[in-house]
């Protein structure tokens, strides 16, 4: 019985130590978020975002999700969709 209790205690301590250094505990946070919006003469809109992230783990585990409304109702009551084009997205530059 003494060996079982000692083994269980050792396993629990090892688990706590491993969990404490787990990448799951690594933090990610946005440290800088710059946005530039430009309205063109043709009523187009160009948005440029520059985001700096501090990630303690090896990889960034989360992304940023955008929900951009493109559907609208015109003067005649028809549902229309404005065009949306992703020009580029890059990591580290």
N, C-alpha and C positions, 0 to 999 in steps of 0.2 A: 504494500500500500504506500509506503514511503517513497519508492521509486516512481510510482505513477503520479503522485502529487508533485514531485520534483520535476519530472518530465513535463507535466502540464504547465508548471510555472515557467520552465525554460522556453517552451513553445510560445507561451503568451508574451514573454519578454521579447523574444525574437520577432514575433509578429508586430508588436508595438514599435520596435526599432525600425523594422523594414517599412512599416506604414508611414512612419514619420519622415522618411526620406523618399517616399514614393513620388513619381512625377504627377500623380493626381493632386498632390498638395501644392504643386507649383502654381504661382499666380500669373495671370495675364492682365494687363491694364493698358488703357489708352493713355499715353502721356502727352500727345499733341494731336490736335484735330484741326486742320485748316481747310476752309471751304472757299472757293472762288466761283462766283456765278456771273455769266456773261450773256446778255440778251443781244442777239444779232438783229440786223436791220430787217431780216425776213421773219422776225418773231421767233426764231429758234432760240433755244436755251442750252447753253453749255455749262455744265457743272464740273469742277475739278476739285477732288478731295485729296488731301495729303494727310495720312494717318501714321503716327509713330506709336508703336506698341512695344511695351516691355514684357517679355516672356521669359520666365525663369526656367521653363522646361526646355527640352531639346527642340520641339516644334510648337508652332502656334496651334492650339487645339480648337479654337473657336473662330468663327468668321463674323462678318457683319452682313446682316440681311437687310435689303432695301425693299420697301413696298412703295412703288411709284404709281400713283393713279394715272392711267392713260385714257380711260373711258370717260366720255362726257356726252351730254345731250345737246344737240344743236338747236337752232331757233325753230326748226320745223318739228322738233320733238323726237328726232331720230338719234339713236345711240351711236356715237362715232368713237373711233379709237385714234388717238394721236400717236404718230410714229415715235418709237424710242430706240435709240441705237447706243449700245455699249461700245465706246471707242477703244478703250484699253483698260486693263487691270494688271498690275504687276506687283511682285514681291521684291523687296530690297531694291527699289528704284523704279 
